[in-house]
Amino acid sequence: MIRLIEQHGAIEIWQVDGEFYVYGVTDSGDPRVCPSLGMAREVAAQPAPMREAQS
């Protein structure tokens, strides 16, 4: 089941089969995948310069 959990401006948290996808937090547009809603909320709350994962 796919459902929108939260939306704050351009940031969205979706739940898909027990995982949480956070959209709007990377420069590439790819989602960040988190195992819990709490972790997804932490990712969504990070300041913009820290959002993109370092390679």
C-alpha positions in Angstrom: 0.0 0.0 0.0 1.2 3.5 -0.9 0.1 6.5 1.0 1.2 10.1 1.6 2.0 10.5 5.3 3.0 14.2 5.5 3.7 17.1 3.2 5.5 20.3 4.1 6.0 22.6 1.1 8.1 20.6 -1.4 9.0 17.9 1.1 6.8 14.8 1.1 7.0 11.6 3.2 5.4 8.5 1.6 4.9 5.0 3.2 5.4 2.1 0.8 5.3 -1.4 2.2 6.7 -0.5 5.6 9.4 1.8 4.4 9.3 5.6 4.3 10.4 7.6 1.3 11.3 11.3 1.8 11.0 13.3 -1.4 12.3 16.9 -1.9 15.4 16.6 0.2 18.1 15.8 -2.4 19.4 17.9 -5.3 19.0 15.0 -7.6 15.3 14.5 -6.8 15.8 11.0 -5.6 14.1 10.0 -2.4 15.8 9.1 0.8 14.5 5.7 2.1 14.1 5.3 5.9 13.0 2.3 8.0 10.8 4.4 10.3 8.6 7.4 10.3 10.7 9.0 13.0 13.8 8.7 10.9 12.0 10.1 7.9 10.9 13.1 9.9 14.5 13.7 11.0 15.7 13.6 7.3 12.9 16.0 6.3 13.9 18.4 9.1 17.6 18.7 8.2 18.8 22.1 7.1 19.0 22.3 3.3 22.8 22.3 2.9 23.1 19.0 4.8 20.3 17.2 2.9 22.4 15.8 0.1 24.4 12.7 1.1 28.1 13.0 0.7 29.7 10.6 -1.7 
